[in-house]
Amino acid sequence: MAKRVPIVFDSGVRRGTHVFKALASGADIVAIGRPALYGLAMGGAEGVRDVFQFLNGELETAMILAGTPTIEAVKNATLFDPEKGFVATPTANGWDGYSECE
């Protein structure tokens, strides 16, 4: 789509690491639905704020551990699948395919 249509990831995001993986997989927007609703039910506006602070803290930790200081760096990160032994790197036109790890 060459960035003409934003990619929205909206499925099962419960942790900051899920946000990291969605962004590294090419998402432009990561929707946080159920955790925010749980926060609202448990603590009103403060509960929602707490949920987002928690997710943001986990995302920041994942970014530090991955050596990606910015969201743009996360979007350019390379994902690794230890079971299949390959890496996948996103490009402007999609994925460059998979290559075997040495």
Phi, psi and chi 1 to 4 in degrees:
 res  aa     phi    psi   chi1   chi2   chi3   chi4
   1 MET       -   -8.4  -61.1  -95.8 -160.4      -
   2 ALA    51.8   43.7      -      -      -      -
   3 LYS    65.7   17.0  -65.9  -73.7 -174.8 -173.1
   4 ARG   -79.1  -29.0  -67.9 -174.7  -45.2 -142.4
   5 VAL  -123.4  125.4  177.6      -      -      -
   6 PRO   -68.4  145.0   21.3  -28.1      -      -
   7 ILE   -95.6  121.2  -62.8  170.9      -      -
   8 VAL  -107.0  122.7  180.0      -      -      -
   9 PHE   -97.8  117.8 -174.9   91.7      -      -
  10 ASP  -141.1   76.4 -176.4   17.0      -      -
  11 SER  -165.7  105.9 -179.4      -      -      -
  12 GLY    69.5   25.8      -      -      -      -
  13 VAL   -76.8  116.9  174.9      -      -      -
  14 ARG  -127.1  -14.1  -56.7  -71.9 -177.2  -89.9
  15 ARG  -136.6  161.1  -51.2 -149.8   42.4  116.8
  16 GLY   -64.0  -29.6      -      -      -      -
  17 THR   -69.2  -28.7   52.2      -      -      -
  18 HIS   -66.3  -39.7  -62.3  159.1      -      -
  19 VAL   -62.0  -44.7  174.8      -      -      -
  20 PHE   -58.0  -49.0 -177.8   93.1      -      -
  21 LYS   -64.8  -37.5  -72.5 -175.3 -110.9 -175.4
  22 ALA   -64.7  -44.6      -      -      -      -
  23 LEU   -65.0  -42.2  -67.7  169.8      -      -
  24 ALA   -67.7  -22.6      -      -      -      -
  25 SER   -85.8   -2.5  -65.2      -      -      -
  26 GLY   114.3    2.6      -      -      -      -
  27 ALA   -69.4  141.4      -      -      -      -
  28 ASP   -93.2  -30.1  -63.6  -55.8      -      -
  29 ILE  -134.5  136.6  -59.8  166.5      -      -
  30 VAL  -118.0  116.3 -179.7      -      -      -
  31 ALA   -84.1  134.9      -      -      -      -
  32 ILE  -118.9   97.4  -49.5  -67.8      -      -
  33 GLY  -100.1  -71.9      -      -      -      -
  34 ARG   -59.9  -44.2 -164.2  171.5  -64.0  172.8
  35 PRO   -59.0  -38.0  -25.7   35.3      -      -
  36 ALA   -66.7  -39.2      -      -      -      -
  37 LEU   -67.0  -38.4  -70.2  175.4      -      -
  38 TYR   -62.7  -43.0  -70.8  159.0      -      -
  39 GLY   -61.3  -41.1      -      -      -      -
  40 LEU   -63.1  -43.7 -178.8   63.5      -      -
  41 ALA   -65.8  -36.0      -      -      -      -
  42 MET   -86.3  -29.7  -63.9  -59.3  -67.1      -
  43 GLY  -148.1   17.8      -      -      -      -
  44 GLY    63.7 -147.0      -      -      -      -
  45 ALA   -61.2  -37.9      -      -      -      -
  46 GLU   -63.4  -38.0  -97.3 -173.3   59.8      -
  47 GLY   -64.3  -40.9      -      -      -      -
  48 VAL   -63.8  -44.5  174.4      -      -      -
  49 ARG   -59.5  -42.9 -173.0 -164.1   69.1 -138.3
  50 ASP   -62.1  -40.7  -69.8  -14.9      -      -
  51 VAL   -60.9  -47.5  165.8      -      -      -
  52 PHE   -68.4  -35.0  -78.3  106.8      -      -
  53 GLN   -64.3  -41.1  -74.3  178.1  -19.4      -
  54 PHE   -63.3  -48.8  179.2   77.8      -      -
  55 LEU   -61.5  -41.3  -71.0  170.9      -      -
  56 ASN   -63.7  -40.7 -168.3   50.5      -      -
  57 GLY   -62.6  -43.5      -      -      -      -
  58 GLU   -65.2  -39.7  -76.0 -168.1  -21.7      -
  59 LEU   -63.2  -44.0  174.8   59.3      -      -
  60 GLU   -60.5  -41.3  -72.8  177.0   -2.1      -
  61 THR   -63.2  -45.0  -61.2      -      -      -
  62 ALA   -61.5  -40.4      -      -      -      -
  63 MET   -64.5  -41.5  -70.4  171.7   64.6      -
  64 ILE   -63.5  -47.0  -70.4  167.3      -      -
  65 LEU   -64.7  -30.6  -67.9  171.9      -      -
  66 ALA   -87.7   -7.0      -      -      -      -
  67 GLY    72.3   31.2      -      -      -      -
  68 THR  -115.6   99.1   50.6      -      -      -
  69 PRO   -75.1  -16.3   25.4  -31.7      -      -
  70 THR  -132.4  163.5   64.8      -      -      -
  71 ILE   -62.7  -37.5  -64.9  -62.0      -      -
  72 GLU   -61.1  -38.4 -165.2   58.9   37.3      -
  73 ALA   -66.1  -36.3      -      -      -      -
  74 VAL   -62.3  -44.2  172.5      -      -      -
  75 LYS   -63.2  -23.8  -70.9 -176.6  171.7 -168.2
  76 ASN   -99.0    6.0  -66.8  -40.9      -      -
  77 ALA   -70.1  157.0      -      -      -      -
  78 THR  -101.0  129.4  -61.1      -      -      -
  79 LEU   -93.0  147.5  -61.5  176.9      -      -
  80 PHE  -127.1  134.3  172.3   73.1      -      -
  81 ASP  -110.7  104.6 -174.8  -24.7      -      -
  82 PRO   -64.7  -27.6   21.3  -28.5      -      -
  83 GLU   -73.3  -37.4  -69.8 -178.7   14.9      -
  84 LYS   -95.5  -15.8  -64.0 -178.9 -178.9  176.2
  85 GLY    69.7   39.2      -      -      -      -
  86 PHE  -137.0  162.3   61.4   73.9      -      -
  87 VAL  -117.6  152.0  -65.2      -      -      -
  88 ALA  -131.1  132.5      -      -      -      -
  89 THR  -120.4  123.7  -54.1      -      -      -
  90 PRO   -72.3  145.3   24.4  -29.2      -      -
  91 THR  -126.1  177.1   66.1      -      -      -
  92 ALA   -61.7  -27.2      -      -      -      -
  93 ASN  -108.1   22.1  -62.9  -41.9      -      -
  94 GLY   120.4 -143.3      -      -      -      -
  95 TRP  -102.1  145.7  -68.8   88.7      -      -
  96 ASP   -80.6    6.1   70.1   -7.1      -      -
  97 GLY    94.1 -173.7      -      -      -      -
  98 TYR  -113.6  144.1  -60.0  108.1      -      -
  99 SER  -127.6  147.0   57.3      -      -      -
 100 GLU   -69.5  142.2  -65.7  -65.0  -39.1      -
 101 CYS   -87.2  149.5  -64.6      -      -      -
 102 GLU   -92.1      -  -63.9 -179.6   24.6      -
